[in-house]
Amino acid sequence: MGSHPFHFDGGRELSTMGATWFVSYLYYQKIDNTHRNWDSVKTCPNRISVFNRTQHYYRYWLERVLEMNDKRLNTTTIGLKAKETKEMAKKLLQAVQWD
C-alpha cells in the first residue's frame, strides 16, 4: 500500500489504497467486470473497506490521477502501467454519471 500520502483532499485514504488500485477497482465496478488487476494484492479487503467509505472523492481522485507522475504510477504491483491507468481514469470520467 502507499507509503506517501498524496497532498490533496482525501490523499491519505488514496495512498492507503494506491492510486492505480483505486482506478482498477472502480473500472471493474463501473465499466468492465472482467477486469481483475485490482484483485492481485493480499490487502484487497482492507482497500475495499477504504474504497467503500470514500465515494465522495472518486471523481476528484480520477482527475488527480490524470495529473500524476507516470514514473510513480509505473511502480504499481498490479500489472498496469501509467498510460493504462490514465486511460481507464479518462474512460471513467466520461462514462460515469457524476453528481
Z-matrix of the N, CA and C atoms (Angstrom, degrees):
N
C 1 1.437
C 2 1.515 1 109.76
N 3 1.324 2 115.69 1 164.31
C 4 1.461 3 120.57 2 -175.11
C 5 1.509 4 113.34 3 -59.35
N 6 1.315 5 116.49 4 138.58
C 7 1.457 6 120.60 5 -179.54
C 8 1.520 7 111.62 6 -104.94
N 9 1.308 8 117.99 7 -7.62
C 10 1.462 9 121.36 8 -179.96
C 11 1.524 10 108.78 9 -127.62
N 12 1.327 11 116.83 10 125.81
C 13 1.462 12 117.29 11 179.03
C 14 1.530 13 110.88 12 -72.22
N 15 1.302 14 114.91 13 140.85
C 16 1.455 15 119.42 14 173.73
C 17 1.518 16 107.59 15 -72.94
N 18 1.296 17 116.78 16 146.25
C 19 1.461 18 121.75 17 -175.10
C 20 1.526 19 111.44 18 -97.19
N 21 1.325 20 114.60 19 61.68
C 22 1.459 21 122.09 20 173.75
C 23 1.520 22 107.33 21 -154.57
N 24 1.332 23 117.12 22 173.34
C 25 1.463 24 121.19 23 -176.72
C 26 1.523 25 111.13 24 -53.75
N 27 1.323 26 115.17 25 128.37
C 28 1.454 27 120.33 26 179.18
C 29 1.513 28 113.86 27 75.68
N 30 1.312 29 116.69 28 10.97
C 31 1.464 30 120.60 29 -175.61
C 32 1.515 31 114.64 30 -59.96
N 33 1.315 32 116.54 31 -36.50
C 34 1.467 33 119.51 32 179.47
C 35 1.529 34 110.73 33 -63.72
N 36 1.327 35 115.66 34 -43.26
C 37 1.466 36 119.64 35 179.32
C 38 1.528 37 111.44 36 -66.13
N 39 1.334 38 116.22 37 -42.11
C 40 1.459 39 119.03 38 178.75
C 41 1.526 40 110.58 39 -64.19
N 42 1.322 41 116.88 40 -37.86
C 43 1.468 42 120.06 41 177.13
C 44 1.526 43 110.80 42 -63.40
N 45 1.307 44 116.35 43 -37.22
C 46 1.465 45 120.52 44 178.94
C 47 1.520 46 111.14 45 -61.29
N 48 1.324 47 116.13 46 -40.72
C 49 1.467 48 119.96 47 179.20
C 50 1.515 49 112.06 48 -81.29
N 51 1.312 50 116.07 49 -39.15
C 52 1.460 51 122.07 50 -170.00
C 53 1.512 52 108.34 51 96.61
N 54 1.316 53 117.22 52 130.96
C 55 1.464 54 121.49 53 -176.06
C 56 1.532 55 112.02 54 -62.01
N 57 1.319 56 117.21 55 -43.55
C 58 1.459 57 119.86 56 -178.94
C 59 1.522 58 110.26 57 -68.27
N 60 1.326 59 116.84 58 -40.88
C 61 1.463 60 120.34 59 177.43
C 62 1.525 61 110.05 60 -59.84
N 63 1.322 62 116.98 61 -45.23
C 64 1.467 63 122.10 62 178.92
C 65 1.530 64 110.93 63 -56.62
N 66 1.321 65 117.44 64 -49.53
C 67 1.467 66 121.06 65 -179.84
C 68 1.524 67 109.77 66 -62.51
N 69 1.310 68 117.25 67 -43.82
C 70 1.455 69 122.10 68 -179.03
C 71 1.532 70 111.25 69 -60.40
N 72 1.318 71 116.66 70 -46.00
C 73 1.467 72 120.52 71 -178.16
C 74 1.528 73 111.19 72 -69.11
N 75 1.312 74 118.08 73 -41.60
C 76 1.462 75 120.87 74 178.16
C 77 1.535 76 110.51 75 -65.10
N 78 1.317 77 116.91 76 -38.72
C 79 1.461 78 122.11 77 176.97
C 80 1.534 79 110.13 78 -61.65
N 81 1.319 80 115.96 79 -43.78
C 82 1.466 81 121.74 80 176.55
C 83 1.534 82 110.49 81 -58.62
N 84 1.314 83 116.59 82 -44.11
C 85 1.461 84 120.71 83 -177.59
C 86 1.526 85 113.65 84 -72.04
N 87 1.315 86 117.34 85 -38.86
C 88 1.468 87 120.35 86 -170.23
C 89 1.523 88 115.47 87 -102.16
N 90 1.340 89 117.64 88 -24.34
C 91 1.467 90 118.86 89 -171.94
C 92 1.525 91 113.53 90 -123.54
N 93 1.325 92 118.02 91 -47.60
C 94 1.466 93 120.81 92 -172.10
C 95 1.529 94 110.28 93 -141.56
N 96 1.333 95 116.48 94 100.47
C 97 1.463 96 119.49 95 -177.33
C 98 1.527 97 113.51 96 -75.77
N 99 1.331 98 117.02 97 4.47
C 100 1.467 99 119.66 98 172.35
C 101 1.534 100 111.21 99 -96.03
N 102 1.318 101 116.12 100 -10.24
C 103 1.469 102 121.13 101 178.16
C 104 1.525 103 108.17 102 -73.62
N 105 1.344 104 117.20 103 120.88
C 106 1.468 105 119.81 104 -173.25
C 107 1.527 106 114.18 105 -130.35
N 108 1.314 107 119.65 106 16.70
C 109 1.467 108 120.38 107 179.41
C 110 1.518 109 111.87 108 -55.72
N 111 1.313 110 117.47 109 -39.32
C 112 1.462 111 123.31 110 -178.93
C 113 1.529 112 112.04 111 -57.27
N 114 1.315 113 117.64 112 -25.45
C 115 1.465 114 122.39 113 -173.37
C 116 1.527 115 113.26 114 -85.13
N 117 1.320 116 117.61 115 7.80
C 118 1.467 117 120.40 116 -175.14
C 119 1.533 118 113.81 117 -92.68
N 120 1.321 119 117.68 118 5.66
C 121 1.464 120 120.69 119 179.66
C 122 1.521 121 110.36 120 -112.76
N 123 1.321 122 116.06 121 146.92
C 124 1.466 123 121.37 122 -177.93
C 125 1.524 124 112.87 123 -69.16
N 126 1.314 125 116.73 124 -21.83
C 127 1.459 126 121.18 125 -174.49
C 128 1.533 127 113.37 126 -91.40
N 129 1.315 128 117.67 127 18.24
C 130 1.471 129 120.76 128 -178.25
C 131 1.525 130 113.81 129 -52.84
N 132 1.330 131 119.67 130 -47.75
C 133 1.473 132 118.10 131 -178.25
C 134 1.531 133 112.65 132 -57.34
N 135 1.308 134 117.08 133 -40.57
C 136 1.461 135 121.45 134 178.48
C 137 1.527 136 110.59 135 -65.12
N 138 1.302 137 116.32 136 -45.57
C 139 1.463 138 121.19 137 -179.49
C 140 1.523 139 111.21 138 -64.78
N 141 1.318 140 116.86 139 -40.98
C 142 1.462 141 120.81 140 178.98
C 143 1.525 142 110.33 141 -63.08
N 144 1.305 143 117.02 142 -38.22
C 145 1.461 144 121.10 143 176.90
C 146 1.528 145 111.06 144 -59.27
N 147 1.319 146 116.80 145 -45.66
C 148 1.467 147 121.21 146 177.68
C 149 1.530 148 109.60 147 -65.14
N 150 1.313 149 116.55 148 -45.05
C 151 1.466 150 122.33 149 179.48
C 152 1.530 151 110.66 150 -54.88
N 153 1.314 152 116.74 151 -47.26
C 154 1.463 153 121.36 152 -175.51
C 155 1.516 154 113.67 153 -65.21
N 156 1.300 155 117.96 154 -25.89
C 157 1.468 156 119.27 155 -178.25
C 158 1.534 157 113.57 156 -100.03
N 159 1.313 158 117.12 157 7.56
C 160 1.468 159 120.00 158 -177.43
C 161 1.533 160 112.98 159 -123.56
N 162 1.310 161 117.43 160 27.63
C 163 1.468 162 121.57 161 -176.57
C 164 1.524 163 113.63 162 -55.30
N 165 1.302 164 116.88 163 -33.33
C 166 1.466 165 120.53 164 -177.51
C 167 1.530 166 112.93 165 -64.24
N 168 1.327 167 117.56 166 -14.47
C 169 1.463 168 121.53 167 179.70
C 170 1.529 169 114.10 168 -96.26
N 171 1.302 170 119.92 169 -11.97
C 172 1.462 171 122.04 170 -167.36
C 173 1.528 172 113.65 171 -51.41
N 174 1.311 173 116.93 172 -54.83
C 175 1.463 174 119.05 173 -177.63
C 176 1.533 175 110.85 174 -61.79
N 177 1.317 176 116.16 175 -45.80
C 178 1.462 177 121.67 176 179.45
C 179 1.524 178 110.72 177 -58.06
N 180 1.324 179 116.97 178 -44.96
C 181 1.460 180 120.52 179 179.48
C 182 1.513 181 112.17 180 -65.03
N 183 1.307 182 118.23 181 -39.66
C 184 1.468 183 120.16 182 177.48
C 185 1.527 184 110.38 183 -59.84
N 186 1.313 185 116.00 184 -40.79
C 187 1.469 186 119.85 185 177.21
C 188 1.525 187 110.80 186 -64.30
N 189 1.304 188 118.43 187 -38.86
C 190 1.472 189 122.22 188 178.66
C 191 1.537 190 110.35 189 -68.45
N 192 1.324 191 117.45 190 -37.84
C 193 1.472 192 120.50 191 178.59
C 194 1.520 193 110.34 192 -58.20
N 195 1.320 194 117.29 193 -39.26
C 196 1.466 195 120.71 194 -179.97
C 197 1.524 196 112.14 195 -63.06
N 198 1.326 197 117.32 196 -21.76
C 199 1.463 198 122.38 197 179.83
C 200 1.531 199 113.04 198 -94.61
N 201 1.325 200 117.32 199 -5.01
C 202 1.467 201 120.80 200 -173.34
C 203 1.517 202 112.82 201 -73.36
N 204 1.314 203 113.98 202 155.72
C 205 1.453 204 123.58 203 177.80
C 206 1.530 205 109.70 204 -67.85
N 207 1.322 206 116.59 205 125.65
C 208 1.462 207 120.78 206 -178.80
C 209 1.524 208 112.67 207 -60.66
N 210 1.314 209 117.30 208 -37.67
C 211 1.475 210 119.63 209 -179.93
C 212 1.517 211 111.19 210 -60.43
N 213 1.313 212 116.45 211 -41.62
C 214 1.470 213 119.86 212 178.29
C 215 1.524 214 111.21 213 -67.71
N 216 1.317 215 116.81 214 -43.03
C 217 1.468 216 119.69 215 179.07
C 218 1.524 217 111.10 216 -64.48
N 219 1.310 218 117.62 217 -29.28
C 220 1.465 219 121.15 218 179.98
C 221 1.527 220 113.31 219 -73.24
N 222 1.330 221 118.19 220 -5.36
C 223 1.469 222 119.67 221 -179.35
C 224 1.529 223 112.63 222 -86.44
N 225 1.292 224 118.19 223 5.03
C 226 1.458 225 121.79 224 -179.20
C 227 1.526 226 112.14 225 -62.70
N 228 1.307 227 115.46 226 156.61
C 229 1.468 228 120.77 227 178.20
C 230 1.524 229 111.90 228 -108.93
N 231 1.328 230 117.35 229 11.39
C 232 1.471 231 118.57 230 -177.08
C 233 1.531 232 113.15 231 -104.70
N 234 1.308 233 116.65 232 13.90
C 235 1.458 234 120.44 233 171.66
C 236 1.523 235 115.79 234 81.49
N 237 1.303 236 117.62 235 21.70
C 238 1.467 237 120.94 236 175.82
C 239 1.520 238 109.41 237 -119.20
N 240 1.282 239 116.60 238 140.39
C 241 1.457 240 122.18 239 176.25
C 242 1.526 241 109.39 240 -96.18
N 243 1.314 242 116.08 241 166.10
C 244 1.465 243 121.59 242 -177.20
C 245 1.524 244 111.79 243 -55.09
N 246 1.320 245 116.64 244 -44.90
C 247 1.465 246 120.29 245 -178.40
C 248 1.527 247 110.70 246 -58.64
N 249 1.330 248 117.00 247 -45.13
C 250 1.463 249 120.85 248 179.54
C 251 1.528 250 111.00 249 -65.07
N 252 1.316 251 116.11 250 -42.98
C 253 1.463 252 121.12 251 -179.77
C 254 1.518 253 110.65 252 -60.68
N 255 1.317 254 116.78 253 -44.99
C 256 1.459 255 120.73 254 -179.29
C 257 1.530 256 111.36 255 -68.76
N 258 1.315 257 118.35 256 -36.23
C 259 1.464 258 120.93 257 176.40
C 260 1.526 259 110.58 258 -63.87
N 261 1.327 260 116.48 259 -41.17
C 262 1.458 261 120.56 260 177.38
C 263 1.527 262 110.27 261 -64.47
N 264 1.321 263 117.25 262 -41.91
C 265 1.466 264 121.25 263 178.46
C 266 1.526 265 110.27 264 -61.32
N 267 1.324 266 117.67 265 -42.77
C 268 1.461 267 121.28 266 178.34
C 269 1.528 268 110.87 267 -61.13
N 270 1.333 269 116.15 268 -45.70
C 271 1.463 270 120.27 269 179.41
C 272 1.520 271 110.91 270 -60.92
N 273 1.310 272 116.69 271 -41.55
C 274 1.462 273 120.66 272 178.51
C 275 1.528 274 111.29 273 -62.36
N 276 1.311 275 116.75 274 -45.68
C 277 1.460 276 120.28 275 179.76
C 278 1.518 277 112.20 276 -61.02
N 279 1.332 278 116.48 277 -34.73
C 280 1.466 279 121.10 278 -179.74
C 281 1.518 280 112.64 279 -80.80
N 282 1.330 281 118.07 280 -35.72
C 283 1.466 282 121.56 281 -169.67
C 284 1.523 283 114.52 282 -90.58
N 285 1.302 284 117.08 283 -27.68
C 286 1.458 285 120.24 284 -174.03
C 287 1.524 286 110.38 285 -89.14
N 288 1.315 287 116.08 286 138.97
C 289 1.458 288 121.85 287 175.66
C 290 1.531 289 107.64 288 -80.50
N 291 1.319 290 117.04 289 108.36
C 292 1.451 291 121.72 290 -177.52
C 293 1.532 292 109.53 291 -97.92
N 294 1.305 293 115.72 292 138.55
C 295 1.481 294 120.67 293 179.19
C 296 1.501 295 112.25 294 -77.55
